[in-house]
Amino acid sequence: MSYKDPRLKRFGLSGFNKPKKTPNHKTKSHMVLARSGDQTKLIRFGQQGVSGDKNKTARSDSFKARHKANIQRGVMSGAFWANKVKW
């Protein structure tokens, strides 16, 4: 596919499904231009100023359990990206 979405350049993203930090956004810490098939969606995710735990902790287990259904929805959900990038 040679389709170029104008949002890639507008938000300074390097490609589809490639998350980027957004330090100047007031509430969300990351964004990604998610693409699944012919669907494209800009997703902002993660709480600004809060880090996840990359190691298995009770806190990370709680996040994964609480958001399990949304994580399973795949690349078009914010929970999927938060789980992948921050947790």
C-alpha positions in Angstrom: 0.0 0.0 0.0 1.4 3.4 -1.0 -1.4 5.3 0.8 0.0 8.2 2.9 -2.2 9.5 5.6 -1.8 13.3 6.1 -1.9 12.7 9.9 1.5 11.0 9.7 3.2 14.2 8.7 0.9 16.4 10.8 1.7 14.6 14.1 5.3 13.7 13.2 4.7 9.9 13.2 7.2 7.6 11.5 4.5 5.2 10.3 1.3 3.3 11.0 1.2 1.3 14.3 4.4 3.0 15.6 3.7 4.7 18.9 5.3 8.1 19.8 5.6 9.9 23.1 3.6 13.2 23.4 5.3 15.1 26.3 3.5 18.3 25.6 -0.1 16.8 25.5 -1.9 17.8 28.7 -3.4 14.4 29.6 -2.1 11.6 27.3 1.5 10.4 27.2 1.6 8.6 23.8 -0.2 8.5 20.5 -0.3 6.1 17.5 -1.9 6.1 14.1 -3.4 2.6 14.3 -4.2 0.7 11.1 -6.0 -2.5 10.7 -7.0 -3.4 7.1 -8.5 -0.3 5.5 -9.4 1.3 8.9 -7.2 4.0 10.3 -7.6 5.7 13.7 -5.5 8.2 15.8 -5.3 6.8 19.3 -4.0 8.7 22.3 -3.2 6.6 25.3 -1.5 6.5 28.7 -1.7 8.9 31.6 0.7 11.7 31.4 3.5 11.6 34.1 2.7 8.0 35.1 5.0 5.1 34.2 3.9 1.5 33.9 5.8 -1.5 35.2 7.6 -3.5 32.6 8.3 -6.2 35.2 5.5 -8.5 36.5 4.1 -6.7 39.6 0.8 -6.7 41.3 0.2 -3.3 39.8 0.8 -4.5 36.2 -1.3 -7.6 36.8 -4.2 -5.4 38.0 -4.0 -3.2 34.9 -3.9 -6.3 32.6 -6.9 -7.9 34.4 -8.9 -4.7 34.5 -8.4 -4.0 30.8 -8.3 -7.6 29.5 -11.4 -7.3 27.2 -10.2 -4.0 25.6 -6.6 -5.3 25.2 -8.0 -8.3 23.2 -9.8 -6.0 20.8 -6.4 -5.5 19.1 -4.6 -2.6 17.5 -7.6 -0.3 17.3 -7.9 0.0 21.1 -6.0 2.3 23.4 -5.7 -0.4 26.0 -3.8 -2.6 23.5 -1.2 0.1 23.0 -1.0 1.0 26.7 -0.4 -2.6 27.5 2.3 -2.9 24.8 4.1 0.3 25.4 3.7 1.2 29.1 3.0 -2.2 30.8 
